[in-house]
C-alpha cells in the first residue's frame, strides 16, 4: 500500500520515533487521533492545558492546525 499524502508530507523531525500509519488522514481529526493512539481523555487534558497557557487566538490556531494530531501524539 502506498503512503497517503499526509503520511509523506509529515515525515521528518516531528514524526521521529512515532509510528505514523501509511494511511494517515489529518483531514479527519478524530480518525487521525485514533490512528496515532492519542486517547480521548489525554487529548482533552492537553487541549485544556494549552488553552490555559496560550492566549485564546494562538491556542485556537495551534489546536485547529492540520498537524495538531501529530503534536498531540508527540506530547
N, C-alpha and C positions, 0 to 999 in steps of 0.2 A: 504494500500500500504506500502510495506517495504521501509525503508530508503535506499538511494543509499550509496555506499561505501564512496563516498566523504562526504556526509552529516554525516555519522557516524564518519569518520576519523577526521573531523574538530571540532567536538563538544568539547567545553571547553572554557577557558577564552577568546579566540579570538572571539568566537561567542556569548558570553554572551550579552544579550539584543538585538541581531539581530534575525530577523525571517529568519531562514535557511530552504529553501524548502527541502522537503524529497527527491526530485529527483535532487538535486544539482549536476551539472556536471562541475567540474572545468577544465576538459579537453576541454571544448568548451567555450573559453573565452567570446565571445560576448553573448552567452546564459547565462552564469553564472552571468555576469554583469547585464543583464536584470532581471534574477531571483532574484538578490539581490537588485534590484531597484536602481542601480547606473546609473544616467543619463549620456549620452554620453558627453555633454559639461562639466559636473563636472569632469568626468574621464579624459578628455583631459587636464583640468587645473591641476589636481593632478599630472599627468604624467609630464607635463611641469615644475611644481614646483620641483618635485623630481630630474629631470634632471638638474635643475639649482643648486641645493644644493649638490647633491652627485657626486662623480667622475663618469665618463661615465660607467666604468665597473660595479661598485656597483649599479648604477641606473638601468642598464640593467638587472642585476641579480635579483634585487628586483621586478621590473615591470614584468619581464618574469617568475617569480616563479609561480608555480601552485596555491598557496593560495592567489595570488595578488587580485583577485576579492573580497575576504573577507576583506583584508586590505583596499581596496578602499571603501567598504561598511562601514567599521569601521570609516573611515575618514569623 
